Amino acid sequence: METKYYTVIRIDGDYAWLKHTDAEDETLFIARALLPDETDEGTNLKYTSFRYEVI
């Protein structure tokens, strides 16, 4: 599984917008339940093996 890095650019209630740090145009809209509890706007995340972790 490939490791990807994201930055949380916006939080909308139970969802968050993530921006892929290596691809200018790639953004994800994802449920906050899938993210670590300490995730907030501006948080950097690492995604690997179907899991997000704060870096």
N, C-alpha and C positions, 0 to 999 in steps of 0.2 A: 504494500500500500504506500502510495506517495504521500509525503508530508507536505502540507500547505500551511501558509501563514496568512492570517487575516487581522484586520483592525476593525473594531466595532465603531461604525460611523454614526449610528442613530439607534435609539431604542424607542419603540412604539408599543407601549403596554406590555403584552406578553410576547412580543416579537422584537427581533433585532436585525438591523441591516449590517452586513459584514462586507468589507472591501478586501479583495485579494491583494496582498502587497506586491505580488509579482506581475499582476495583469491589471493594467489601467482601467479597463472597462468591465471587469468581472465583479459583480456584487451578488450577495445572497440575502434572501429574506428568510430567517430561520426562527423557530420557536425558542424562547429563552430557556425553556425547560431542558433543552439539549446543551446549554452552556453552563459553565461553572457559576456557582452562586455569587461570587465576587465580581462578575462581569458588569462593566459599566461603559458608557461612551468613552472612546479613546483607548480601551483595553486592547492589548495585542494578544492574539490567540494562536496556538499551534494545533492543527488538525491532523491526526494520524490514527490509524486503526479505528475509525468511526468514533473518535473521542476528541473533544476540544479541551485544551488546558491553557491556563493563563501563563504567559511568559514575561 
